Amino acid sequence: MKDNHIRGKRSADIAGAYAEIPKRLREYYDSLQEEAIPDRFLDLLEKLDLAERAAKRNDAVEEFK
């Protein structure tokens, strides 16, 4: 009988720990959303956008040759 009680308590502890995971993940995600995006990262995104536009223009020019 004592073993069942211990197993039940462990199961409740584990279930409680797993129940905390979504809450903690949401808190972490929310904190990340509040952080500013570094200028260096924004610069890289801008360069990528420009490179993609140039590649599309080159593809469009190739179609008409």
N, CA, C and O atoms as a Maestro MAE file, in Angstrom:
{
 s_m_m2io_version
 :::
 2.0.0
}

f_m_ct {
 s_m_title
 :::
 protein
 m_atom[260] {
  # First column is atom index #
  i_m_mmod_type
  r_m_x_coord
  r_m_y_coord
  r_m_z_coord
  i_m_residue_number
  s_m_chain_name
  s_m_pdb_residue_name
  s_m_pdb_atom_name
  i_m_atomic_number
  :::
  1 25 0.820 -1.186 0.000 1 A "MET " " N  " 7
  2 3 0.000 0.000 0.000 1 A "MET " " CA " 6
  3 2 0.869 1.257 0.000 1 A "MET " " C  " 6
  4 15 0.566 2.244 -0.671 1 A "MET " " O  " 8
  5 25 1.961 1.195 0.773 2 A "LYS " " N  " 7
  6 3 2.866 2.336 0.850 2 A "LYS " " CA " 6
  7 2 3.501 2.625 -0.512 2 A "LYS " " C  " 6
  8 15 3.673 3.787 -0.880 2 A "LYS " " O  " 8
  9 25 3.854 1.564 -1.268 3 A "ASP " " N  " 7
  10 3 4.442 1.741 -2.593 3 A "ASP " " CA " 6
  11 2 3.488 2.470 -3.532 3 A "ASP " " C  " 6
  12 15 3.917 3.338 -4.293 3 A "ASP " " O  " 8
  13 25 2.206 2.133 -3.492 4 A "ASN " " N  " 7
  14 3 1.220 2.803 -4.342 4 A "ASN " " CA " 6
  15 2 1.135 4.289 -4.005 4 A "ASN " " C  " 6
  16 15 1.017 5.128 -4.898 4 A "ASN " " O  " 8
  17 25 1.197 4.608 -2.714 5 A "HIS " " N  " 7
  18 3 1.147 6.005 -2.287 5 A "HIS " " CA " 6
  19 2 2.362 6.771 -2.816 5 A "HIS " " C  " 6
  20 15 2.242 7.897 -3.299 5 A "HIS " " O  " 8
  21 25 3.532 6.138 -2.714 6 A "ILE " " N  " 7
  22 3 4.763 6.775 -3.202 6 A "ILE " " CA " 6
  23 2 4.705 6.953 -4.713 6 A "ILE " " C  " 6
  24 15 5.066 8.010 -5.230 6 A "ILE " " O  " 8
  25 25 4.252 5.924 -5.423 7 A "ARG " " N  " 7
  26 3 4.124 6.028 -6.892 7 A "ARG " " CA " 6
  27 2 3.132 7.115 -7.261 7 A "ARG " " C  " 6
  28 15 3.374 7.884 -8.192 7 A "ARG " " O  " 8
  29 25 2.038 7.189 -6.556 8 A "GLY " " N  " 7
  30 3 1.033 8.218 -6.831 8 A "GLY " " CA " 6
  31 2 1.582 9.613 -6.602 8 A "GLY " " C  " 6
  32 15 1.299 10.530 -7.373 8 A "GLY " " O  " 8
  33 25 2.368 9.778 -5.545 9 A "LYS " " N  " 7
  34 3 2.970 11.077 -5.248 9 A "LYS " " CA " 6
  35 2 3.978 11.453 -6.326 9 A "LYS " " C  " 6
  36 15 4.020 12.602 -6.766 9 A "LYS " " O  " 8
  37 25 4.799 10.480 -6.758 10 A "ARG " " N  " 7
  38 3 5.763 10.734 -7.831 10 A "ARG " " CA " 6
  39 2 5.049 11.108 -9.123 10 A "ARG " " C  " 6
  40 15 5.472 12.025 -9.827 10 A "ARG " " O  " 8
  41 25 3.977 10.404 -9.432 11 A "SER " " N  " 7
  42 3 3.212 10.701 -10.642 11 A "SER " " CA " 6
  43 2 2.644 12.109 -10.580 11 A "SER " " C  " 6
  44 15 2.654 12.831 -11.578 11 A "SER " " O  " 8
  45 25 2.147 12.505 -9.408 12 A "ALA " " N  " 7
  46 3 1.608 13.856 -9.250 12 A "ALA " " CA " 6
  47 2 2.713 14.899 -9.399 12 A "ALA " " C  " 6
  48 15 2.503 15.952 -10.002 12 A "ALA " " O  " 8
  49 25 3.896 14.603 -8.846 13 A "ASP " " N  " 7
  50 3 5.027 15.526 -8.975 13 A "ASP " " CA " 6
  51 2 5.446 15.684 -10.432 13 A "ASP " " C  " 6
  52 15 5.709 16.795 -10.892 13 A "ASP " " O  " 8
  53 25 5.505 14.586 -11.142 14 A "ILE " " N  " 7
  54 3 5.880 14.619 -12.562 14 A "ILE " " CA " 6
  55 2 4.827 15.366 -13.365 14 A "ILE " " C  " 6
  56 15 5.164 16.199 -14.206 14 A "ILE " " O  " 8
  57 25 3.552 15.075 -13.114 15 A "ALA " " N  " 7
  58 3 2.473 15.760 -13.833 15 A "ALA " " CA " 6
  59 2 2.531 17.256 -13.557 15 A "ALA " " C  " 6
  60 15 2.319 18.062 -14.463 15 A "ALA " " O  " 8
  61 25 2.816 17.634 -12.316 16 A "GLY " " N  " 7
  62 3 2.931 19.053 -11.974 16 A "GLY " " CA " 6
  63 2 4.091 19.709 -12.699 16 A "GLY " " C  " 6
  64 15 3.983 20.844 -13.163 16 A "GLY " " O  " 8
  65 25 5.193 18.995 -12.794 17 A "ALA " " N  " 7
  66 3 6.356 19.535 -13.496 17 A "ALA " " CA " 6
  67 2 6.047 19.723 -14.982 17 A "ALA " " C  " 6
  68 15 6.407 20.745 -15.566 17 A "ALA " " O  " 8
  69 25 5.393 18.755 -15.583 18 A "TYR " " N  " 7
  70 3 5.033 18.875 -17.004 18 A "TYR " " CA " 6
  71 2 4.003 19.967 -17.229 18 A "TYR " " C  " 6
  72 15 3.995 20.592 -18.289 18 A "TYR " " O  " 8
  73 25 3.152 20.206 -16.275 19 A "ALA " " N  " 7
  74 3 2.153 21.261 -16.404 19 A "ALA " " CA " 6
  75 2 2.819 22.642 -16.411 19 A "ALA " " C  " 6
  76 15 2.267 23.589 -16.971 19 A "ALA " " O  " 8
  77 25 3.984 22.762 -15.803 20 A "GLU " " N  " 7
  78 3 4.705 24.035 -15.758 20 A "GLU " " CA " 6
  79 2 5.367 24.377 -17.093 20 A "GLU " " C  " 6
  80 15 5.599 25.550 -17.386 20 A "GLU " " O  " 8
  81 25 5.669 23.376 -17.892 21 A "ILE " " N  " 7
  82 3 6.418 23.598 -19.138 21 A "ILE " " CA " 6
  83 2 5.731 24.604 -20.062 21 A "ILE " " C  " 6
  84 15 6.386 25.555 -20.487 21 A "ILE " " O  " 8
  85 25 4.450 24.447 -20.396 22 A "PRO " " N  " 7
  86 3 3.826 25.429 -21.296 22 A "PRO " " CA " 6
  87 2 3.836 26.849 -20.723 22 A "PRO " " C  " 6
  88 15 4.028 27.823 -21.452 22 A "PRO " " O  " 8
  89 25 3.628 26.951 -19.423 23 A "LYS " " N  " 7
  90 3 3.634 28.270 -18.782 23 A "LYS " " CA " 6
  91 2 5.013 28.911 -18.895 23 A "LYS " " C  " 6
  92 15 5.133 30.085 -19.246 23 A "LYS " " O  " 8
  93 25 6.041 28.144 -18.601 24 A "ARG " " N  " 7
  94 3 7.407 28.677 -18.668 24 A "ARG " " CA " 6
  95 2 7.797 29.034 -20.096 24 A "ARG " " C  " 6
  96 15 8.442 30.056 -20.325 24 A "ARG " " O  " 8
  97 25 7.410 28.200 -21.058 25 A "LEU " " N  " 7
  98 3 7.712 28.499 -22.459 25 A "LEU " " CA " 6
  99 2 7.032 29.778 -22.903 25 A "LEU " " C  " 6
  100 15 7.635 30.582 -23.614 25 A "LEU " " O  " 8
  101 25 5.781 29.982 -22.495 26 A "ARG " " N  " 7
  102 3 5.045 31.204 -22.856 26 A "ARG " " CA " 6
  103 2 5.738 32.430 -22.250 26 A "ARG " " C  " 6
  104 15 5.896 33.448 -22.924 26 A "ARG " " O  " 8
  105 25 6.148 32.337 -20.992 27 A "GLU " " N  " 7
  106 3 6.845 33.450 -20.345 27 A "GLU " " CA " 6
  107 2 8.148 33.775 -21.081 27 A "GLU " " C  " 6
  108 15 8.476 34.943 -21.289 27 A "GLU " " O  " 8
  109 25 8.877 32.747 -21.468 28 A "TYR " " N  " 7
  110 3 10.141 32.943 -22.175 28 A "TYR " " CA " 6
  111 2 9.892 33.571 -23.545 28 A "TYR " " C  " 6
  112 15 10.591 34.506 -23.936 28 A "TYR " " O  " 8
  113 25 8.900 33.063 -24.273 29 A "TYR " " N  " 7
  114 3 8.570 33.598 -25.593 29 A "TYR " " CA " 6
  115 2 8.160 35.065 -25.486 29 A "TYR " " C  " 6
  116 15 8.589 35.894 -26.289 29 A "TYR " " O  " 8
  117 25 7.328 35.384 -24.493 30 A "ASP " " N  " 7
  118 3 6.895 36.766 -24.310 30 A "ASP " " CA " 6
  119 2 8.078 37.684 -24.014 30 A "ASP " " C  " 6
  120 15 8.128 38.811 -24.506 30 A "ASP " " O  " 8
  121 25 9.029 37.208 -23.212 31 A "SER " " N  " 7
  122 3 10.190 38.039 -22.900 31 A "SER " " CA " 6
  123 2 11.051 38.267 -24.145 31 A "SER " " C  " 6
  124 15 11.638 39.337 -24.303 31 A "SER " " O  " 8
  125 25 11.127 37.272 -25.023 32 A "LEU " " N  " 7
  126 3 11.899 37.438 -26.261 32 A "LEU " " CA " 6
  127 2 11.249 38.444 -27.194 32 A "LEU " " C  " 6
  128 15 11.945 39.192 -27.882 32 A "LEU " " O  " 8
  129 25 9.925 38.471 -27.226 33 A "GLN " " N  " 7
  130 3 9.221 39.411 -28.088 33 A "GLN " " CA " 6
  131 2 9.467 40.856 -27.674 33 A "GLN " " C  " 6
  132 15 9.418 41.762 -28.506 33 A "GLN " " O  " 8
  133 25 9.729 41.070 -26.397 34 A "GLU " " N  " 7
  134 3 9.939 42.424 -25.900 34 A "GLU " " CA " 6
  135 2 11.350 42.936 -26.185 34 A "GLU " " C  " 6
  136 15 11.597 44.139 -26.103 34 A "GLU " " O  " 8
  137 25 12.271 42.045 -26.516 35 A "GLU " " N  " 7
  138 3 13.642 42.460 -26.784 35 A "GLU " " CA " 6
  139 2 13.745 43.133 -28.148 35 A "GLU " " C  " 6
  140 15 13.061 42.753 -29.098 35 A "GLU " " O  " 8
  141 25 14.606 44.130 -28.226 36 A "ALA " " N  " 7
  142 3 14.836 44.821 -29.489 36 A "ALA " " CA " 6
  143 2 15.660 43.935 -30.417 36 A "ALA " " C  " 6
  144 15 16.471 43.125 -29.969 36 A "ALA " " O  " 8
  145 25 15.437 44.104 -31.708 37 A "ILE " " N  " 7
  146 3 16.214 43.359 -32.700 37 A "ILE " " CA " 6
  147 2 17.529 44.105 -32.908 37 A "ILE " " C  " 6
  148 15 17.514 45.307 -33.175 37 A "ILE " " O  " 8
  149 25 18.660 43.422 -32.792 38 A "PRO " " N  " 7
  150 3 19.963 44.097 -32.960 38 A "PRO " " CA " 6
  151 2 20.108 44.692 -34.362 38 A "PRO " " C  " 6
  152 15 19.658 44.111 -35.349 38 A "PRO " " O  " 8
  153 25 20.748 45.867 -34.424 39 A "ASP " " N  " 7
  154 3 20.950 46.544 -35.709 39 A "ASP " " CA " 6
  155 2 21.700 45.669 -36.698 39 A "ASP " " C  " 6
  156 15 21.396 45.681 -37.891 39 A "ASP " " O  " 8
  157 25 22.666 44.917 -36.221 40 A "ARG " " N  " 7
  158 3 23.451 44.055 -37.114 40 A "ARG " " CA " 6
  159 2 22.547 43.033 -37.806 40 A "ARG " " C  " 6
  160 15 22.706 42.755 -38.994 40 A "ARG " " O  " 8
  161 25 21.605 42.485 -37.055 41 A "PHE " " N  " 7
  162 3 20.682 41.503 -37.625 41 A "PHE " " CA " 6
  163 2 19.760 42.168 -38.653 41 A "PHE " " C  " 6
  164 15 19.486 41.594 -39.707 41 A "PHE " " O  " 8
  165 25 19.289 43.366 -38.345 42 A "LEU " " N  " 7
  166 3 18.442 44.091 -39.302 42 A "LEU " " CA " 6
  167 2 19.211 44.400 -40.583 42 A "LEU " " C  " 6
  168 15 18.654 44.324 -41.678 42 A "LEU " " O  " 8
  169 25 20.496 44.751 -40.446 43 A "ASP " " N  " 7
  170 3 21.326 45.004 -41.626 43 A "ASP " " CA " 6
  171 2 21.468 43.752 -42.487 43 A "ASP " " C  " 6
  172 15 21.396 43.822 -43.714 43 A "ASP " " O  " 8
  173 25 21.669 42.613 -41.842 44 A "LEU " " N  " 7
  174 3 21.785 41.355 -42.584 44 A "LEU " " CA " 6
  175 2 20.485 41.022 -43.311 44 A "LEU " " C  " 6
  176 15 20.510 40.563 -44.453 44 A "LEU " " O  " 8
  177 25 19.350 41.253 -42.652 45 A "LEU " " N  " 7
  178 3 18.059 41.001 -43.301 45 A "LEU " " CA " 6
  179 2 17.861 41.915 -44.515 45 A "LEU " " C  " 6
  180 15 17.325 41.488 -45.537 45 A "LEU " " O  " 8
  181 25 18.290 43.156 -44.397 46 A "GLU " " N  " 7
  182 3 18.178 44.098 -45.516 46 A "GLU " " CA " 6
  183 2 19.051 43.649 -46.693 46 A "GLU " " C  " 6
  184 15 18.623 43.715 -47.846 46 A "GLU " " O  " 8
  185 25 20.268 43.195 -46.401 47 A "LYS " " N  " 7
  186 3 21.151 42.695 -47.464 47 A "LYS " " CA " 6
  187 2 20.558 41.460 -48.143 47 A "LYS " " C  " 6
  188 15 20.644 41.307 -49.361 47 A "LYS " " O  " 8
  189 25 19.970 40.600 -47.355 48 A "LEU " " N  " 7
  190 3 19.332 39.415 -47.919 48 A "LEU " " CA " 6
  191 2 18.177 39.804 -48.833 48 A "LEU " " C  " 6
  192 15 18.020 39.247 -49.919 48 A "LEU " " O  " 8
  193 25 17.380 40.751 -48.392 49 A "ASP " " N  " 7
  194 3 16.249 41.217 -49.200 49 A "ASP " " CA " 6
  195 2 16.736 41.807 -50.521 49 A "ASP " " C  " 6
  196 15 16.167 41.529 -51.577 49 A "ASP " " O  " 8
  197 25 17.774 42.609 -50.462 50 A "LEU " " N  " 7
  198 3 18.326 43.198 -51.688 50 A "LEU " " CA " 6
  199 2 18.868 42.121 -52.627 50 A "LEU " " C  " 6
  200 15 18.671 42.197 -53.840 50 A "LEU " " O  " 8
  201 25 19.541 41.131 -52.077 51 A "ALA " " N  " 7
  202 3 20.086 40.043 -52.893 51 A "ALA " " CA " 6
  203 2 18.957 39.239 -53.546 51 A "ALA " " C  " 6
  204 15 19.075 38.841 -54.705 51 A "ALA " " O  " 8
  205 25 17.883 39.001 -52.826 52 A "GLU " " N  " 7
  206 3 16.749 38.257 -53.393 52 A "GLU " " CA " 6
  207 2 16.093 39.053 -54.517 52 A "GLU " " C  " 6
  208 15 15.722 38.486 -55.545 52 A "GLU " " O  " 8
  209 25 15.950 40.369 -54.327 53 A "ARG " " N  " 7
  210 3 15.371 41.206 -55.393 53 A "ARG " " CA " 6
  211 2 16.247 41.195 -56.638 53 A "ARG " " C  " 6
  212 15 15.741 41.103 -57.757 53 A "ARG " " O  " 8
  213 25 17.561 41.288 -56.444 54 A "ALA " " N  " 7
  214 3 18.488 41.269 -57.581 54 A "ALA " " CA " 6
  215 2 18.408 39.934 -58.307 54 A "ALA " " C  " 6
  216 15 18.436 39.897 -59.537 54 A "ALA " " O  " 8
  217 25 18.310 38.842 -57.565 55 A "ALA " " N  " 7
  218 3 18.218 37.515 -58.181 55 A "ALA " " CA " 6
  219 2 16.924 37.391 -58.987 55 A "ALA " " C  " 6
  220 15 16.930 36.813 -60.074 55 A "ALA " " O  " 8
  221 25 15.833 37.919 -58.478 56 A "LYS " " N  " 7
  222 3 14.561 37.872 -59.218 56 A "LYS " " CA " 6
  223 2 14.648 38.689 -60.491 56 A "LYS " " C  " 6
  224 15 14.142 38.279 -61.536 56 A "LYS " " O  " 8
  225 25 15.301 39.867 -60.405 57 A "ARG " " N  " 7
  226 3 15.455 40.689 -61.610 57 A "ARG " " CA " 6
  227 2 16.283 39.952 -62.659 57 A "ARG " " C  " 6
  228 15 15.949 39.966 -63.844 57 A "ARG " " O  " 8
  229 25 17.358 39.311 -62.221 58 A "ASN " " N  " 7
  230 3 18.210 38.563 -63.149 58 A "ASN " " CA " 6
  231 2 17.444 37.405 -63.783 58 A "ASN " " C  " 6
  232 15 17.612 37.126 -64.970 58 A "ASN " " O  " 8
  233 25 16.605 36.729 -62.996 59 A "ASP " " N  " 7
  234 3 15.790 35.638 -63.539 59 A "ASP " " CA " 6
  235 2 14.801 36.164 -64.564 59 A "ASP " " C  " 6
  236 15 14.566 35.523 -65.588 59 A "ASP " " O  " 8
  237 25 14.218 37.330 -64.293 60 A "ALA " " N  " 7
  238 3 13.249 37.911 -65.215 60 A "ALA " " CA " 6
  239 2 13.933 38.300 -66.525 60 A "ALA " " C  " 6
  240 15 13.363 38.105 -67.599 60 A "ALA " " O  " 8
  241 25 15.132 38.839 -66.450 61 A "VAL " " N  " 7
  242 3 15.880 39.231 -67.647 61 A "VAL " " CA " 6
  243 2 16.234 37.989 -68.454 61 A "VAL " " C  " 6
  244 15 16.151 38.019 -69.682 61 A "VAL " " O  " 8
  245 25 16.620 36.918 -67.812 62 A "GLU " " N  " 7
  246 3 16.981 35.682 -68.503 62 A "GLU " " CA " 6
  247 2 15.804 35.092 -69.257 62 A "GLU " " C  " 6
  248 15 15.994 34.472 -70.303 62 A "GLU " " O  " 8
  249 25 14.584 35.273 -68.745 63 A "GLU " " N  " 7
  250 3 13.403 34.724 -69.414 63 A "GLU " " CA " 6
  251 2 13.163 35.379 -70.774 63 A "GLU " " C  " 6
  252 15 12.634 34.738 -71.683 63 A "GLU " " O  " 8
  253 25 13.543 36.640 -70.922 64 A "PHE " " N  " 7
  254 3 13.276 37.363 -72.157 64 A "PHE " " CA " 6
  255 2 14.409 37.249 -73.170 64 A "PHE " " C  " 6
  256 15 14.308 37.820 -74.256 64 A "PHE " " O  " 8
  257 25 15.452 36.553 -72.862 65 A "LYS " " N  " 7
  258 3 16.557 36.398 -73.814 65 A "LYS " " CA " 6
  259 2 16.274 35.301 -74.796 65 A "LYS " " C  " 6
  260 15 17.096 35.030 -75.672 65 A "LYS " " O  " 8
  :::
 }
 m_bond[259] {
  # First column is bond index #
  i_m_from
  i_m_to
  i_m_order
  :::
  1 1 2 1
  2 2 3 1
  3 3 4 2
  4 3 5 1
  5 5 6 1
  6 6 7 1
  7 7 8 2
  8 7 9 1
  9 9 10 1
  10 10 11 1
  11 11 12 2
  12 11 13 1
  13 13 14 1
  14 14 15 1
  15 15 16 2
  16 15 17 1
  17 17 18 1
  18 18 19 1
  19 19 20 2
  20 19 21 1
  21 21 22 1
  22 22 23 1
  23 23 24 2
  24 23 25 1
  25 25 26 1
  26 26 27 1
  27 27 28 2
  28 27 29 1
  29 29 30 1
  30 30 31 1
  31 31 32 2
  32 31 33 1
  33 33 34 1
  34 34 35 1
  35 35 36 2
  36 35 37 1
  37 37 38 1
  38 38 39 1
  39 39 40 2
  40 39 41 1
  41 41 42 1
  42 42 43 1
  43 43 44 2
  44 43 45 1
  45 45 46 1
  46 46 47 1
  47 47 48 2
  48 47 49 1
  49 49 50 1
  50 50 51 1
  51 51 52 2
  52 51 53 1
  53 53 54 1
  54 54 55 1
  55 55 56 2
  56 55 57 1
  57 57 58 1
  58 58 59 1
  59 59 60 2
  60 59 61 1
  61 61 62 1
  62 62 63 1
  63 63 64 2
  64 63 65 1
  65 65 66 1
  66 66 67 1
  67 67 68 2
  68 67 69 1
  69 69 70 1
  70 70 71 1
  71 71 72 2
  72 71 73 1
  73 73 74 1
  74 74 75 1
  75 75 76 2
  76 75 77 1
  77 77 78 1
  78 78 79 1
  79 79 80 2
  80 79 81 1
  81 81 82 1
  82 82 83 1
  83 83 84 2
  84 83 85 1
  85 85 86 1
  86 86 87 1
  87 87 88 2
  88 87 89 1
  89 89 90 1
  90 90 91 1
  91 91 92 2
  92 91 93 1
  93 93 94 1
  94 94 95 1
  95 95 96 2
  96 95 97 1
  97 97 98 1
  98 98 99 1
  99 99 100 2
  100 99 101 1
  101 101 102 1
  102 102 103 1
  103 103 104 2
  104 103 105 1
  105 105 106 1
  106 106 107 1
  107 107 108 2
  108 107 109 1
  109 109 110 1
  110 110 111 1
  111 111 112 2
  112 111 113 1
  113 113 114 1
  114 114 115 1
  115 115 116 2
  116 115 117 1
  117 117 118 1
  118 118 119 1
  119 119 120 2
  120 119 121 1
  121 121 122 1
  122 122 123 1
  123 123 124 2
  124 123 125 1
  125 125 126 1
  126 126 127 1
  127 127 128 2
  128 127 129 1
  129 129 130 1
  130 130 131 1
  131 131 132 2
  132 131 133 1
  133 133 134 1
  134 134 135 1
  135 135 136 2
  136 135 137 1
  137 137 138 1
  138 138 139 1
  139 139 140 2
  140 139 141 1
  141 141 142 1
  142 142 143 1
  143 143 144 2
  144 143 145 1
  145 145 146 1
  146 146 147 1
  147 147 148 2
  148 147 149 1
  149 149 150 1
  150 150 151 1
  151 151 152 2
  152 151 153 1
  153 153 154 1
  154 154 155 1
  155 155 156 2
  156 155 157 1
  157 157 158 1
  158 158 159 1
  159 159 160 2
  160 159 161 1
  161 161 162 1
  162 162 163 1
  163 163 164 2
  164 163 165 1
  165 165 166 1
  166 166 167 1
  167 167 168 2
  168 167 169 1
  169 169 170 1
  170 170 171 1
  171 171 172 2
  172 171 173 1
  173 173 174 1
  174 174 175 1
  175 175 176 2
  176 175 177 1
  177 177 178 1
  178 178 179 1
  179 179 180 2
  180 179 181 1
  181 181 182 1
  182 182 183 1
  183 183 184 2
  184 183 185 1
  185 185 186 1
  186 186 187 1
  187 187 188 2
  188 187 189 1
  189 189 190 1
  190 190 191 1
  191 191 192 2
  192 191 193 1
  193 193 194 1
  194 194 195 1
  195 195 196 2
  196 195 197 1
  197 197 198 1
  198 198 199 1
  199 199 200 2
  200 199 201 1
  201 201 202 1
  202 202 203 1
  203 203 204 2
  204 203 205 1
  205 205 206 1
  206 206 207 1
  207 207 208 2
  208 207 209 1
  209 209 210 1
  210 210 211 1
  211 211 212 2
  212 211 213 1
  213 213 214 1
  214 214 215 1
  215 215 216 2
  216 215 217 1
  217 217 218 1
  218 218 219 1
  219 219 220 2
  220 219 221 1
  221 221 222 1
  222 222 223 1
  223 223 224 2
  224 223 225 1
  225 225 226 1
  226 226 227 1
  227 227 228 2
  228 227 229 1
  229 229 230 1
  230 230 231 1
  231 231 232 2
  232 231 233 1
  233 233 234 1
  234 234 235 1
  235 235 236 2
  236 235 237 1
  237 237 238 1
  238 238 239 1
  239 239 240 2
  240 239 241 1
  241 241 242 1
  242 242 243 1
  243 243 244 2
  244 243 245 1
  245 245 246 1
  246 246 247 1
  247 247 248 2
  248 247 249 1
  249 249 250 1
  250 250 251 1
  251 251 252 2
  252 251 253 1
  253 253 254 1
  254 254 255 1
  255 255 256 2
  256 255 257 1
  257 257 258 1
  258 258 259 1
  259 259 260 2
  :::
 }
}
